[in-house]
Amino acid sequence: MLRVYRPTSAGRRNSTVLDFSDLTARRPEKSLSRGKPRTGGRNNLGRMTAEHRGGGAKRLYREIDFLRDKEGVPARVVSIEYDPNRSARIALLHYADGEKRYILAPKDLKVGDTLASGPQAEPKVGNCMPLASIPLGLEIHNVEIIPGRGAQMVRSAGGVAQLQAREGEYATVLLPSGELRRIHVRCRATIGQLGNLDHQNVRIGKAGRNRHRGWRPHVRGSAKNPVSHPLGGGEGRSGAGRPPCSKTGLLAKGGKTRSPRKVSDRFILRRRKKGAQV
């Protein structure tokens, strides 16, 4: 749920926050969290490769189980928690053998629910199964691309895909972007839609909140010197003289940047819609 404050200032007037009423724990599990060093947008050589990064509040990294490979061992949901490193909520599971793991929390998951993984699991919200065992038409998230590698797709708040068909060794999955993709039936996915749907409706409201997130001010390319950006330079405000692009020349307004010889092209049955949010 979103919370709106009284407009005591311009920042308060234009901002909204999540009320965190869905959370049941304040502190992360110590054995599953570790420090997360900040890069400031720099690579291992100290060179800036991602602009407008730096500062922000310290974060602990929560180790998420994207594999869900603990088959045949039931797990109980102990808590729903906040994770500063992702938009979705996370859930702490206590397995029957004593092990603890974090997973991404789907919508409608409750404390006390029992979850399972594997082909023999029941197709209910939060259970993880191979695509070969999931009934057609069900909503899924946390989808693997390569069997055994761990989930790589549909992991953000409110994310949901749909299993539409199976033929031979491949299943057809409709992704949130509108892309239709063939994925091997041995790949795993979790049943249900990811929670925290209101994440996309939050209004930041003021610059300071972005600084807390580690985002520094964004500078327009046309405001820079020509040595710093392809759109820079010129006397006064001047036109770009070329299609809008990034500092490295990557097209910014709908230009195709995907390699035409990418191996995974053969698995894409229908491209994502232009301008679709992923």
N, C-alpha and C positions, 0 to 999 in steps of 0.2 A: 504494500500500500504506500501511496505517496503522502507526504506531509507538507502542508503549505503554512508558512509562518505569517504573522502579521507584518505588514510592509513598513517596518521601522527604519529601513534604509533602502537604497536602490538595489543593493545586492540581495537583500531579503525579499524585496518585492518580486524580483524576477527569478528567484531560485526555488526549486523544490528538492526534497530529500526523501529517501526511502525511510520508513519508520522502523524497519528491522524487527517487526513484530513476529516474523516467522522464525527467528533465531531462538535456539534453546540453550546455547552455551556461549560464554563470553571469551574464554581462552582456548587456544588450539591444543590438541593432544601433543604433549612435549616430545614423545618418541617419534612423531611423524612430522615435526617441523624443524627447520634449520634456518640459519641466517641466509639472506639473499644479498650478495654484493651488488652494488650499483655500478653501471658502466659509464653513465653520463653520455651515452651515445657513441662511445669510442671502442675500437676493436682492440685486438691483442697487441697492436703496435702503438696504441695511444692515439691513433688518428680518428677524427670524427667521421663516422659513417652514417649516423642517424642524427639529424639536426633537431633542435628544440627539445632536447632531453636534459635533465639534470635536476638536482635538489629533490624535494619531495619527502614525504614521511618514510621512516624506516619500515621494512616489511619482513615478516617471517614467511618463508616458503613452505607451503603445505604439500607434502608428497602425495599425489593423487594416484590411485590405482586405475590406470587406463587399460590395463590388460584384462582385468576381471577373470583371471585364470584359475581361481580357487574353486574347483568344481566339487560338487558333492558335499560341501560343508556349509550349512545354513549360517546366516549372519543376521544379527539384530541391530536395527537402527537405534543408536544411542543418543545422537544429537544432530541438529541441523545448524551449521555454522557459517559465518562470513569468511570469505577468502579475498584478501586485497589484491591478489594476483590474477583474478578472473571475474567476469561479470556474473557467473552462475553461483548459486550457493553450493556448499559441500556437505556431505553427510558422513558421520563417523560410524563405522560398522565394527561390531565386536563379533568375531567368528566363534563358532562352538569350540574350536580347538585353542582359543585364547588369543589368537592374532587380531590385531587392529589394523584397519585400513580406511582411508578416505575415498569416497567416490563423489562424482557430480550428482547433486540432488535433483531428481526430477520433480515436476509439479505433482502435488497431492501426496508426496511421500511423508509419512508421519513417524514420529518417535515411537518405537515399539514394533514397527513392521518387521517382518522376517523376509530376507532376500536370499536368492540363490543364483548360481551361475552354472552354465553348461547346457547341453542339448536336452537334458531331462527336466530342466526347470519349467515351472509353470509360466505361461506368457502373461505376466502381470507387471504393473508399473515397478520399475527398479531392478527387475531381473535381467541378467545378461545372457544372451543366447546366440548361437550361430545363425546367420541368415537362413540357413537350410531348415531350421526348426521353428522360425517365427511365422505365424499365420499371415497370409497376404492381407494387405490393407492396414496393418497396424502402424501406429506412429512410433518412431524410434529416434534415438539420438546416440551420441558417443560411438560413431561408426568407424570401424577399421577399414583401411584401404588394402593393406597387405596382411594376410593371416599371421597372427602371432606378433605383429609389430606393436599393437596397442592402438587405441582409438585416436584418430586424427581429424575427423570431420564432425560437424554439428556438436560443438562443445560450449557455445556461448549461451547466455541467458535467453530463455524463450525458444531456443533452437529446437526444431523438429523436422524430421524427414519421414518419408512414407515408403514402405516396402510395397512395390506395385506388382511385380511379376517374378517368376523364376523359370529359367530354361537351361537345362543341362547344368553346367558348373557355375553359372552366373545368375545373379539376381539383379533386377532393375530397381533402382532406388531414386525417388524424387527428392532432391536436396532443397534446402530453404531458398536457394538462389533461383530455383526454377530449372536447374540443370538436371537432366536425366542421365544417370550413370550406371554402368554395369559394374558390379562388385562380386567378387568370388563368394560362393555360398559358405565357405569356411570362415569368412570374416565375421567377427562378433559385433553385436549392437545391443544397446540397452533399450528396454521397452519404455515408452512414454515420452512426454515432452519435458524439456528442461524447465525448471522453475525460475522465479524472479522475473516474471514477464514485464513488470513495471520499470525495469532497468532502462529501457529505451525511452521512457517518458520523463526521465529526470532532466531538469534544467539546471545547468551549472550555475548560472546567475552572475558570477563574478570571477575575475581573473585569479583571485587567490586560491579558489578551490582547485583550479587546474595546476597551480604551483604545488599544492599539497600532493597532487597525483604524480608529480615529476615531469610535468609538461611546461616548458619554458615558452616565452612569447614567439609566435610564428611571424617571420618576416617575409613579406612578398618578394618574389624574385625580381620584379621590375623596380624595386626600391634599392637593389644591391648594385655593386659595381660590376662591370662586364667581366672582370676576372673571377668573380664569385658565382655568377649565374648566367646561363644563356640569355635570359630576358633582361639582364641588367644594363646599366649605362644609358646614354642619351641625355640631351639637354632638357631639364624639366621633366614633366610627365610625358612619356613617349610610348607609342605602341610597341608591341613585342617584335613585330616583323617576322614572326614565325609561330607555329602552333604552340599553345601553352605546354610547358614541360617542367620536369623536375630539374634539380641542380645537375644531375647526370644525363639529362636529355630524354628521360623517360616521358612519353606522352601522357598528358593529364586529362584530356577531355575526350575519352572514348577511343583513343587510338589503340590498335592491337599490339600487345606486348608479349603475348604467348608465342613460343617457338612453334612454327608450323610443322616441325618434325618431332614434336614431343611424343614420347612413346605411349603415354597414357591417353592420347587422342582417340585411340581405337576403342576405349571404354566409354567414351562420351557419346550418348545417343542423341542428345539435344543440348545445345549450348544454353548457358544461363542468359536470362533476359538482360538486355543492355540497361545499365544503371541500376540493376537489382542490388539490394542490400544483402551482404553475405554474413 
